[in-house]
Amino acid sequence: MGWTMRAWWRADHHYGEGSRLLRSGRPGEAVKAYDGVLAIFPKHARAHIQRAKALAAAGRTGEAVRAAKQAADLAPKNHAPLLVLGQIQYDTAHFEEARKAFAAAARLDPENNMAQAYLGLALLAMGRTEDGAPLLEEHMLYGYEGLEARVLTLAEGYLWEHKDEARSLEDQLTPDEGAREEGPAGFGLHLASALRTILLWPLARLRGQTRVWRLKAEEAFSVREWDRAIAALQEVERAGVDPEDTAASLGMAYLEARKPEAAAEQFMRLPESVREEPDVALLAGAALFDAGRHEEARELLAIAAERFTKDFLPAYFHGLCDIALGQPSAATPWFAKAVERLNPNLAQKRFEEMMRVQSRARTDHAG
C-alpha cells in the first residue's frame, strides 16, 4: 500500500509538472513529464491525452496522433481523446480525418456542445457550409479560446482571400448590422485608431523625453488634425531637433492620417533598440501591417504582445500577419492569445462576416 501511495504521488507530481510546462510554452519538456506518469501508470488515459497535446504543440504531429488514438483506445466511452485527436488533425489541415474524430466524439456524447461545434468547424473547413455553419453557429458560444482561435483562423483566412468582396459588403453595413468598428486600412480593424485603448497620446514618455514637439504639432495632435501635425513636425525634422522623437511622432501622425507607408518609413528610421521598446514596437508593427510589410510587422507585434498581456490587439494582428503570409497554423496560437484577452464576440463577428460574404457570393453566382 505504501508503495502504491508513493507511486500515485510521483505520478501526480509528474502530471502537474507537465501541465505547468505546457502552459508556459515548453511542450518538449512537458512530453518528458507525461512520460514520467506513463512509466508508472501506462494506462493513464488523461496523461496520454495531455501528452498528445504536448507533442502537437512541439510539432511532433505523427506521435501526437498516435498518442491521442492510444488514449481513445484506453477510454473508449470518453469523448475527450477524440476531441484532441480531431484538433490535431484539424490543425494540420487533415479536415476529413478531423471530421471523423469529431463525429465520433459527438456520437459518444450527443449533448456535448464542444464536440458539435468542432464538427461544424471541420465541415465548414471542408466547404460543406450548409452542414457545418448551423452546427457551429448553435454551439460556438459554449466553446473556449481554442475553438474560437480556430474559428478566427478559418474566418480571417477566408476574408483575406476575399477581402475586396468583404470590404465592398462591409461598406453597406452599419456597426449595428455587423460592420467592423473601424474601417479597413489594408485589412481588418484600423489598428492605429484601436491603439488608443492601449497607449496614451501623445507619446511624450519616449526615452524619458520632455521637450517633444513644437507647440503647433502638439496642438494639432490634441485636436486630431493630422495633416497640420505632420506639417509642423516636418519643420522640426528639417531643423534636426530631437530626430528620434520627431521620427516617432511623425510615424504616429502618418499612421493616424492613414498613410502607413510614410509611417513605416519613419519608424524604421529609429534605432533598433528604440524600435523594439514595447510601445514603439506596437506602433511600428501597426504601420508595417497597414503597409503590407507583414513579415517585419509580426516581429514587432510579438514584442508588443509579450508586454501588453491584457490587450488583444498585438496578438490579434500578429495572427493576421500569419494569415497574410499564408501560414494559418501559425496564426491559431496568436488568435488564442487574443481571445484570452478579449470577450469571445470577436470570433462570432468574424464568423458572421464570413457567412455574409459567402452568402453574397452564392447570390451573385446564382444571378
C-alpha positions as a Markdown table, in Angstrom:
| # | Residue | x | y | z |
|---|---|---|---|---|
| 1 | Met | 0.0 | 0.0 | 0.0 |
| 2 | Gly | 2.8 | 2.4 | 0.9 |
| 3 | Trp | 4.5 | 1.7 | -2.5 |
| 4 | Thr | 1.2 | 2.4 | -4.2 |
| 5 | Met | 0.7 | 5.7 | -2.5 |
| 6 | Arg | 4.3 | 6.7 | -3.3 |
| 7 | Ala | 3.7 | 5.8 | -6.9 |
| 8 | Trp | 0.5 | 7.9 | -7.1 |
| 9 | Trp | 2.3 | 10.8 | -5.5 |
| 10 | Arg | 5.1 | 10.6 | -8.1 |
| 11 | Ala | 2.7 | 10.3 | -11.0 |
| 12 | Asp | 0.7 | 13.2 | -9.7 |
| 13 | His | 3.8 | 15.3 | -9.4 |
| 14 | His | 4.9 | 14.5 | -13.0 |
| 15 | Tyr | 1.4 | 15.2 | -14.3 |
| 16 | Gly | 1.3 | 18.6 | -12.5 |
| 17 | Glu | 4.7 | 19.4 | -13.8 |
| 18 | Gly | 3.7 | 18.5 | -17.4 |
| 19 | Ser | 0.7 | 20.8 | -17.2 |
| 20 | Arg | 2.8 | 23.7 | -15.9 |
| 21 | Leu | 5.4 | 23.2 | -18.6 |
| 22 | Leu | 2.7 | 23.0 | -21.3 |
| 23 | Arg | 1.0 | 26.2 | -20.1 |
| 24 | Ser | 4.4 | 28.0 | -20.0 |
| 25 | Gly | 5.1 | 27.1 | -23.7 |
| 26 | Arg | 7.7 | 24.4 | -23.1 |
| 27 | Pro | 5.9 | 21.4 | -24.8 |
| 28 | Gly | 9.0 | 19.3 | -25.3 |
| 29 | Glu | 9.7 | 19.3 | -21.6 |
| 30 | Ala | 6.1 | 18.6 | -20.9 |
| 31 | Val | 6.2 | 15.5 | -23.0 |
| 32 | Lys | 9.0 | 14.1 | -20.8 |
| 33 | Ala | 7.0 | 14.9 | -17.7 |
| 34 | Tyr | 4.0 | 13.0 | -19.0 |
| 35 | Asp | 6.3 | 10.1 | -19.9 |
| 36 | Gly | 7.2 | 10.0 | -16.2 |
| 37 | Val | 3.5 | 9.5 | -15.5 |
| 38 | Leu | 3.2 | 6.7 | -18.0 |
| 39 | Ala | 6.3 | 5.0 | -16.8 |
| 40 | Ile | 4.4 | 4.4 | -13.6 |
| 41 | Phe | 0.8 | 4.0 | -14.9 |
| 42 | Pro | 1.0 | 3.1 | -18.6 |
| 43 | Lys | -2.8 | 3.1 | -19.0 |
| 44 | His | -3.3 | 6.6 | -17.5 |
| 45 | Ala | -5.7 | 7.9 | -20.2 |
| 46 | Arg | -5.5 | 11.6 | -19.2 |
| 47 | Ala | -1.7 | 11.5 | -19.3 |
| 48 | His | -1.9 | 10.1 | -22.8 |
| 49 | Ile | -4.3 | 12.9 | -23.8 |
| 50 | Gln | -2.1 | 15.6 | -22.3 |
| 51 | Arg | 1.0 | 14.0 | -23.9 |
| 52 | Ala | -0.8 | 14.2 | -27.3 |
| 53 | Lys | -1.4 | 17.9 | -26.8 |
| 54 | Ala | 2.2 | 18.5 | -25.8 |
| 55 | Leu | 3.5 | 16.5 | -28.8 |
| 56 | Ala | 1.3 | 18.5 | -31.1 |
| 57 | Ala | 2.5 | 21.8 | -29.6 |
| 58 | Ala | 6.1 | 20.6 | -30.1 |
| 59 | Gly | 5.4 | 19.9 | -33.8 |
| 60 | Arg | 5.6 | 16.2 | -33.5 |
| 61 | Thr | 2.3 | 15.6 | -35.2 |
| 62 | Gly | 2.6 | 11.9 | -36.1 |
| 63 | Glu | 3.5 | 11.0 | -32.5 |
| 64 | Ala | 0.6 | 13.2 | -31.3 |
| 65 | Val | -1.9 | 11.4 | -33.4 |
| 66 | Arg | -0.7 | 8.0 | -32.2 |
| 67 | Ala | -0.9 | 9.2 | -28.5 |
| 68 | Ala | -4.4 | 10.6 | -29.0 |
| 69 | Lys | -5.5 | 7.3 | -30.6 |
| 70 | Gln | -4.0 | 5.3 | -27.8 |
| 71 | Ala | -5.9 | 7.5 | -25.3 |
| 72 | Ala | -9.1 | 6.8 | -27.2 |
| 73 | Asp | -8.4 | 3.1 | -27.1 |
| 74 | Leu | -7.9 | 3.2 | -23.3 |
| 75 | Ala | -11.1 | 5.3 | -22.7 |
| 76 | Pro | -13.5 | 4.1 | -25.4 |
| 77 | Lys | -16.5 | 5.7 | -23.8 |
| 78 | Asn | -14.8 | 9.1 | -23.3 |
| 79 | His | -15.2 | 11.8 | -26.0 |
| 80 | Ala | -12.2 | 13.8 | -24.8 |
| 81 | Pro | -9.5 | 11.8 | -26.6 |
| 82 | Leu | -11.4 | 12.0 | -29.8 |
| 83 | Leu | -11.7 | 15.8 | -29.5 |
| 84 | Val | -8.0 | 16.1 | -29.0 |
| 85 | Leu | -7.4 | 13.8 | -32.0 |
| 86 | Gly | -9.7 | 15.9 | -34.1 |
| 87 | Gln | -8.0 | 19.1 | -33.1 |
| 88 | Ile | -4.6 | 17.7 | -34.0 |
| 89 | Gln | -5.9 | 16.5 | -37.4 |
| 90 | Tyr | -7.7 | 19.8 | -38.0 |
| 91 | Asp | -4.6 | 21.9 | -37.2 |
| 92 | Thr | -2.6 | 20.0 | -39.8 |
| 93 | Ala | -5.4 | 20.6 | -42.4 |
| 94 | His | -6.5 | 16.9 | -42.4 |
| 95 | Phe | -10.1 | 18.0 | -42.3 |
| 96 | Glu | -11.7 | 14.7 | -43.3 |
| 97 | Glu | -9.8 | 12.9 | -40.5 |
| 98 | Ala | -10.8 | 15.7 | -38.1 |
| 99 | Arg | -14.4 | 15.4 | -39.1 |
| 100 | Lys | -14.4 | 11.7 | -38.4 |
| 101 | Ala | -12.9 | 12.2 | -35.0 |
| 102 | Phe | -15.3 | 15.0 | -34.0 |
| 103 | Ala | -18.3 | 13.0 | -35.4 |
| 104 | Ala | -17.2 | 10.0 | -33.2 |
| 105 | Ala | -16.9 | 12.3 | -30.2 |
| 106 | Ala | -20.4 | 13.7 | -30.9 |
| 107 | Arg | -21.8 | 10.1 | -31.1 |
| 108 | Leu | -20.3 | 9.3 | -27.8 |
| 109 | Asp | -21.8 | 12.4 | -26.2 |
| 110 | Pro | -24.6 | 13.9 | -28.4 |
| 111 | Glu | -25.3 | 16.7 | -25.9 |
| 112 | Asn | -21.7 | 17.9 | -25.8 |
| 113 | Asn | -21.6 | 21.4 | -27.3 |
| 114 | Met | -17.9 | 21.3 | -27.9 |
| 115 | Ala | -18.0 | 18.2 | -30.0 |
| 116 | Gln | -20.9 | 19.6 | -32.0 |
| 117 | Ala | -19.1 | 22.9 | -32.6 |
| 118 | Tyr | -15.9 | 21.3 | -33.7 |
| 119 | Leu | -17.8 | 19.0 | -36.0 |
| 120 | Gly | -19.4 | 22.1 | -37.6 |
| 121 | Leu | -16.0 | 23.8 | -37.9 |
| 122 | Ala | -14.5 | 20.8 | -39.7 |
| 123 | Leu | -17.4 | 20.6 | -42.1 |
| 124 | Leu | -17.1 | 24.3 | -42.8 |
| 125 | Ala | -13.3 | 23.9 | -43.5 |
| 126 | Met | -14.2 | 21.1 | -45.9 |
| 127 | Gly | -16.5 | 23.5 | -47.8 |
| 128 | Arg | -19.7 | 21.9 | -46.5 |
| 129 | Thr | -21.2 | 25.2 | -45.4 |
| 130 | Glu | -24.8 | 24.1 | -45.3 |
| 131 | Asp | -23.9 | 21.3 | -42.9 |
| 132 | Gly | -21.3 | 23.0 | -40.8 |
| 133 | Ala | -22.5 | 26.6 | -40.4 |
| 134 | Pro | -25.7 | 25.8 | -38.4 |
| 135 | Leu | -23.8 | 23.4 | -36.0 |
| 136 | Leu | -21.0 | 26.0 | -35.4 |
| 137 | Glu | -23.5 | 28.9 | -35.0 |
| 138 | Glu | -25.6 | 27.0 | -32.5 |
| 139 | His | -22.8 | 25.7 | -30.3 |
| 140 | Met | -19.9 | 28.2 | -30.7 |
| 141 | Leu | -20.8 | 30.2 | -27.6 |
| 142 | Tyr | -20.1 | 27.1 | -25.5 |
| 143 | Gly | -16.6 | 27.0 | -26.7 |
| 144 | Tyr | -13.3 | 28.3 | -25.3 |
| 145 | Glu | -10.3 | 30.1 | -26.7 |
| 146 | Gly | -9.0 | 27.0 | -28.6 |
| 147 | Leu | -12.2 | 26.7 | -30.6 |
| 148 | Glu | -12.6 | 30.5 | -31.1 |
| 149 | Ala | -9.0 | 30.8 | -32.2 |
| 150 | Arg | -9.6 | 28.1 | -34.9 |
| 151 | Val | -12.8 | 29.9 | -35.9 |
| 152 | Leu | -10.8 | 33.1 | -36.3 |
| 153 | Thr | -8.1 | 31.4 | -38.3 |
| 154 | Leu | -10.7 | 29.9 | -40.7 |
| 155 | Ala | -12.8 | 33.1 | -41.0 |
| 156 | Glu | -9.9 | 35.5 | -41.3 |
| 157 | Gly | -8.2 | 33.3 | -43.9 |
| 158 | Tyr | -11.4 | 33.3 | -46.0 |
| 159 | Leu | -11.9 | 37.0 | -45.6 |
| 160 | Trp | -8.3 | 37.7 | -46.5 |
| 161 | Glu | -8.7 | 35.7 | -49.7 |
| 162 | His | -11.9 | 37.6 | -50.5 |
| 163 | Lys | -11.0 | 41.0 | -49.0 |
| 164 | Asp | -12.3 | 43.0 | -51.9 |
| 165 | Glu | -15.7 | 41.4 | -51.6 |
| 166 | Ala | -15.6 | 41.7 | -47.8 |
| 167 | Arg | -14.8 | 45.4 | -48.0 |
| 168 | Ser | -17.5 | 46.1 | -50.6 |
| 169 | Leu | -20.1 | 44.4 | -48.5 |
| 170 | Glu | -18.9 | 46.0 | -45.2 |
| 171 | Asp | -19.3 | 49.5 | -46.8 |
| 172 | Gln | -23.0 | 48.8 | -47.0 |
| 173 | Leu | -23.4 | 48.0 | -43.3 |
| 174 | Thr | -23.7 | 49.9 | -40.1 |
| 175 | Pro | -21.8 | 48.7 | -37.0 |
| 176 | Asp | -25.1 | 47.6 | -35.6 |
| 177 | Glu | -25.6 | 45.4 | -38.6 |
| 178 | Gly | -22.2 | 43.8 | -38.2 |
| 179 | Ala | -19.7 | 46.2 | -39.8 |
| 180 | Arg | -16.3 | 46.4 | -38.2 |
| 181 | Glu | -16.0 | 49.2 | -35.7 |
| 182 | Glu | -13.1 | 50.8 | -37.7 |
| 183 | Gly | -12.9 | 50.9 | -41.4 |
| 184 | Pro | -10.3 | 48.6 | -43.1 |
| 185 | Ala | -6.9 | 50.1 | -43.7 |
| 186 | Gly | -5.0 | 47.4 | -45.5 |
| 187 | Phe | -7.4 | 44.8 | -43.9 |
| 188 | Gly | -9.4 | 44.4 | -40.7 |
| 189 | Leu | -9.6 | 46.8 | -37.9 |
| 190 | His | -7.7 | 50.0 | -38.4 |
| 191 | Leu | -5.0 | 49.4 | -35.8 |
| 192 | Ala | -3.9 | 52.9 | -35.4 |
| 193 | Ser | -7.3 | 54.1 | -34.0 |
| 194 | Ala | -7.7 | 51.0 | -31.8 |
| 195 | Leu | -4.3 | 51.6 | -30.3 |
| 196 | Arg | -5.7 | 54.5 | -28.3 |
| 197 | Thr | -7.2 | 51.8 | -25.9 |
| 198 | Ile | -3.6 | 50.9 | -25.0 |
| 199 | Leu | -1.4 | 53.9 | -25.5 |
| 200 | Leu | -1.6 | 57.5 | -24.1 |
| 201 | Trp | -1.4 | 60.2 | -26.7 |
| 202 | Pro | 0.9 | 61.9 | -27.3 |
| 203 | Leu | 3.8 | 59.5 | -26.7 |
| 204 | Ala | 5.7 | 62.0 | -24.6 |
| 205 | Arg | 7.4 | 59.4 | -22.5 |
| 206 | Leu | 9.6 | 58.0 | -25.3 |
| 207 | Arg | 13.1 | 57.7 | -23.8 |
| 208 | Gly | 12.1 | 60.0 | -20.9 |
| 209 | Gln | 11.8 | 62.9 | -23.4 |
| 210 | Thr | 10.1 | 66.1 | -22.1 |
| 211 | Arg | 10.8 | 68.5 | -25.0 |
| 212 | Val | 8.8 | 66.6 | -27.6 |
| 213 | Trp | 7.2 | 68.8 | -30.2 |
| 214 | Arg | 6.8 | 72.3 | -31.1 |
| 215 | Leu | 3.6 | 73.9 | -29.9 |
| 216 | Lys | 2.0 | 73.7 | -33.3 |
| 217 | Ala | 2.4 | 70.0 | -33.6 |
| 218 | Glu | 1.3 | 69.4 | -30.0 |
| 219 | Glu | -1.8 | 71.5 | -30.6 |
| 220 | Ala | -2.6 | 69.7 | -33.9 |
| 221 | Phe | -2.3 | 66.3 | -32.1 |
| 222 | Ser | -4.7 | 67.4 | -29.4 |
| 223 | Val | -7.5 | 68.2 | -31.9 |
| 224 | Arg | -6.6 | 65.3 | -34.2 |
| 225 | Glu | -5.7 | 67.4 | -37.2 |
| 226 | Trp | -3.1 | 65.0 | -38.5 |
| 227 | Asp | -2.1 | 66.9 | -41.7 |
| 228 | Arg | -1.4 | 70.0 | -39.7 |
| 229 | Ala | 0.6 | 67.9 | -37.2 |
| 230 | Ile | 2.6 | 66.4 | -40.0 |
| 231 | Ala | 3.4 | 69.8 | -41.4 |
| 232 | Ala | 4.6 | 71.1 | -38.1 |
| 233 | Leu | 6.7 | 68.0 | -37.4 |
| 234 | Gln | 8.3 | 68.2 | -40.8 |
| 235 | Glu | 9.6 | 71.7 | -39.7 |
| 236 | Val | 11.1 | 70.1 | -36.6 |
| 237 | Glu | 12.6 | 67.4 | -38.8 |
| 238 | Arg | 14.2 | 69.9 | -41.1 |
| 239 | Ala | 15.7 | 71.7 | -38.1 |
| 240 | Gly | 17.3 | 68.4 | -37.0 |
| 241 | Val | 15.8 | 68.8 | -33.5 |
| 242 | Asp | 15.4 | 65.6 | -31.5 |
| 243 | Pro | 15.5 | 63.3 | -34.5 |
| 244 | Glu | 14.4 | 60.1 | -32.8 |
| 245 | Asp | 11.4 | 61.7 | -31.1 |
| 246 | Thr | 10.5 | 63.6 | -34.2 |
| 247 | Ala | 10.5 | 60.3 | -36.3 |
| 248 | Ala | 8.3 | 58.5 | -33.7 |
| 249 | Ser | 5.9 | 61.5 | -33.7 |
| 250 | Leu | 5.7 | 61.7 | -37.4 |
| 251 | Gly | 5.2 | 58.0 | -37.6 |
| 252 | Met | 2.2 | 58.3 | -35.3 |
| 253 | Ala | 0.8 | 61.2 | -37.2 |
| 254 | Tyr | 1.1 | 59.4 | -40.6 |
| 255 | Leu | -0.4 | 56.3 | -39.1 |
| 256 | Glu | -3.5 | 58.3 | -37.9 |
| 257 | Ala | -3.7 | 60.0 | -41.3 |
| 258 | Arg | -4.0 | 56.6 | -43.0 |
| 259 | Lys | -0.6 | 57.0 | -44.6 |
| 260 | Pro | 1.0 | 53.7 | -43.5 |
| 261 | Glu | 3.9 | 53.6 | -45.9 |
| 262 | Ala | 5.1 | 57.0 | -44.7 |
| 263 | Ala | 4.6 | 56.0 | -41.1 |
| 264 | Ala | 6.6 | 52.8 | -41.6 |
| 265 | Glu | 9.4 | 54.7 | -43.1 |
| 266 | Gln | 9.6 | 57.0 | -40.1 |
| 267 | Phe | 9.5 | 54.1 | -37.5 |
| 268 | Met | 12.2 | 52.2 | -39.4 |
| 269 | Arg | 14.5 | 55.2 | -39.1 |
| 270 | Leu | 14.6 | 54.7 | -35.4 |
| 271 | Pro | 17.5 | 52.7 | -33.9 |
| 272 | Glu | 16.6 | 49.1 | -33.4 |
| 273 | Ser | 16.9 | 49.4 | -29.6 |
| 274 | Val | 14.2 | 52.1 | -29.6 |
| 275 | Arg | 12.0 | 50.4 | -32.2 |
| 276 | Glu | 11.9 | 47.3 | -30.0 |
| 277 | Glu | 10.6 | 49.2 | -27.0 |
| 278 | Pro | 7.1 | 47.7 | -26.5 |
| 279 | Asp | 5.2 | 51.0 | -27.1 |
| 280 | Val | 7.1 | 51.8 | -30.2 |
| 281 | Ala | 7.1 | 48.2 | -31.4 |
| 282 | Leu | 3.3 | 48.3 | -31.3 |
| 283 | Leu | 3.1 | 51.5 | -33.3 |
| 284 | Ala | 5.8 | 50.4 | -35.8 |
| 285 | Gly | 4.1 | 47.0 | -36.1 |
| 286 | Ala | 0.8 | 48.8 | -36.9 |
| 287 | Ala | 2.4 | 50.9 | -39.6 |
| 288 | Leu | 4.2 | 47.9 | -41.2 |
| 289 | Phe | 1.0 | 45.8 | -41.1 |
| 290 | Asp | -1.1 | 48.5 | -42.8 |
| 291 | Ala | 1.7 | 49.0 | -45.3 |
| 292 | Gly | 1.6 | 45.3 | -46.2 |
| 293 | Arg | 5.0 | 44.5 | -44.8 |
| 294 | His | 3.7 | 41.6 | -42.8 |
| 295 | Glu | 7.0 | 39.7 | -42.1 |
| 296 | Glu | 8.5 | 42.8 | -40.4 |
| 297 | Ala | 5.3 | 43.7 | -38.7 |
| 298 | Arg | 4.9 | 40.4 | -36.9 |
| 299 | Glu | 8.3 | 40.5 | -35.4 |
| 300 | Leu | 7.5 | 43.8 | -33.7 |
| 301 | Leu | 3.9 | 42.8 | -32.8 |
| 302 | Ala | 5.4 | 39.7 | -31.0 |
| 303 | Ile | 7.4 | 42.1 | -28.8 |
| 304 | Ala | 4.3 | 44.2 | -28.1 |
| 305 | Ala | 2.2 | 41.1 | -27.3 |
| 306 | Glu | 4.7 | 40.0 | -24.7 |
| 307 | Arg | 4.4 | 43.3 | -23.0 |
| 308 | Phe | 0.7 | 44.2 | -23.3 |
| 309 | Thr | -0.6 | 41.0 | -21.8 |
| 310 | Lys | -4.1 | 42.3 | -21.2 |
| 311 | Asp | -4.8 | 43.7 | -24.6 |
| 312 | Phe | -5.8 | 41.7 | -27.6 |
| 313 | Leu | -4.5 | 43.9 | -30.4 |
| 314 | Pro | -0.9 | 42.9 | -30.8 |
| 315 | Ala | -1.7 | 39.1 | -30.7 |
| 316 | Tyr | -4.7 | 39.5 | -33.0 |
| 317 | Phe | -2.7 | 41.4 | -35.6 |
| 318 | His | 0.2 | 39.1 | -35.3 |
| 319 | Gly | -2.3 | 36.3 | -36.3 |
| 320 | Leu | -3.5 | 38.4 | -39.2 |
| 321 | Cys | 0.1 | 38.8 | -40.4 |
| 322 | Asp | 0.4 | 35.0 | -40.3 |
| 323 | Ile | -2.8 | 34.7 | -42.4 |
| 324 | Ala | -1.5 | 37.2 | -44.9 |
| 325 | Leu | 1.8 | 35.3 | -45.2 |
| 326 | Gly | -0.1 | 32.0 | -45.9 |
| 327 | Gln | 0.7 | 30.4 | -42.5 |
| 328 | Pro | -2.7 | 29.7 | -40.9 |
| 329 | Ser | -1.4 | 27.1 | -38.4 |
| 330 | Ala | 1.0 | 29.8 | -37.0 |
| 331 | Ala | -2.0 | 32.2 | -36.7 |
| 332 | Thr | -4.1 | 30.0 | -34.4 |
| 333 | Pro | -1.9 | 30.3 | -31.2 |
| 334 | Trp | -1.8 | 34.0 | -31.6 |
| 335 | Phe | -5.6 | 34.2 | -32.1 |
| 336 | Ala | -5.9 | 32.1 | -28.9 |
| 337 | Lys | -3.9 | 34.7 | -27.0 |
| 338 | Ala | -6.1 | 37.4 | -28.5 |
| 339 | Val | -9.3 | 35.7 | -27.4 |
| 340 | Glu | -7.9 | 35.1 | -23.9 |
| 341 | Arg | -7.6 | 38.9 | -23.7 |
| 342 | Leu | -11.0 | 39.8 | -25.2 |
| 343 | Asn | -14.6 | 38.7 | -24.9 |
| 344 | Pro | -15.4 | 35.9 | -27.3 |
| 345 | Asn | -17.6 | 38.0 | -29.6 |
| 346 | Leu | -14.6 | 38.6 | -31.9 |
| 347 | Ala | -14.8 | 35.1 | -33.3 |
| 348 | Gln | -18.5 | 35.3 | -33.6 |
| 349 | Lys | -18.3 | 38.5 | -35.5 |
| 350 | Arg | -15.7 | 37.2 | -38.0 |
| 351 | Phe | -17.7 | 34.0 | -38.5 |
| 352 | Glu | -20.8 | 36.0 | -39.3 |
| 353 | Glu | -18.8 | 38.2 | -41.6 |
| 354 | Met | -17.5 | 35.2 | -43.5 |
| 355 | Met | -21.1 | 33.9 | -43.8 |
| 356 | Arg | -22.3 | 37.2 | -45.2 |
| 357 | Val | -19.5 | 37.2 | -47.8 |
| 358 | Gln | -20.2 | 33.6 | -48.8 |
| 359 | Ser | -23.9 | 34.3 | -49.0 |
| 360 | Arg | -23.3 | 37.3 | -51.3 |
| 361 | Ala | -21.0 | 35.2 | -53.5 |
| 362 | Arg | -23.7 | 32.5 | -53.8 |
| 363 | Thr | -26.3 | 35.1 | -54.7 |
| 364 | Asp | -24.1 | 36.7 | -57.3 |
| 365 | His | -23.2 | 33.3 | -58.8 |
| 366 | Ala | -26.9 | 32.3 | -58.9 |
| 367 | Gly | -27.7 | 35.7 | -60.6 |
